[in-house]
Amino acid sequence: MQTITTTAHFETDTRFRVTPFADRGHPFVSLRIEGDFAEIALLAALGTSQTLRNLAAAAIEAAGALDAMAVDTSEVTGRV
């Protein structure tokens, strides 16, 4: 992976868009994460599909951690 570090906060209206570019000399897929003030584009070339699956698995794990935090918070505050 080529490296750049950036920070963007997900909001409930964050949008995701996948665009395949198959008819080029070097086919790739663009995965865009879009909000009102930031847009992140991830470009995945042929041979990196497992890397995208790993990203998806990490996102599912992060969502589970957020769900667990919400349960823990509701137990302490009595709110859901």
DATA-V342937 format. One record per residue. N is the residue number from 1. PHI is phi in whole degrees, 0 to 359 (* if undefined). OMEGA is omega in whole degrees, -180 to 180 (none if undefined). Layout:
N:PHI:OMEGA
N:PHI:OMEGA
This chain:
1:*:171
2:280:-166
3:252:167
4:212:179
5:248:178
6:214:179
7:231:174
8:215:-179
9:261:174
10:290:172
11:239:-178
12:296:-180
13:260:177
14:299:-177
15:250:180
16:231:-179
17:218:177
18:248:178
19:230:176
20:277:175
21:239:-172
22:271:-173
23:265:179
24:261:177
25:295:179
26:232:-176
27:301:178
28:205:176
29:238:174
30:258:174
31:248:-178
32:253:175
33:245:-170
34:237:173
35:230:-180
36:288:-174
37:240:-177
38:213:173
39:220:178
40:243:177
41:245:175
42:253:-179
43:251:-178
44:241:-180
45:271:175
46:307:179
47:92:-178
48:246:-178
49:298:178
50:294:176
51:297:176
52:295:176
53:297:177
54:295:176
55:298:179
56:299:179
57:296:178
58:295:178
59:294:177
60:295:177
61:297:179
62:296:177
63:297:177
64:297:178
65:296:177
66:296:178
67:300:179
68:295:177
69:297:180
70:296:178
71:295:179
72:299:-180
73:294:-179
74:293:178
75:292:-180
76:283:-175
77:267:-176
78:81:179
79:245:176
80:252:none
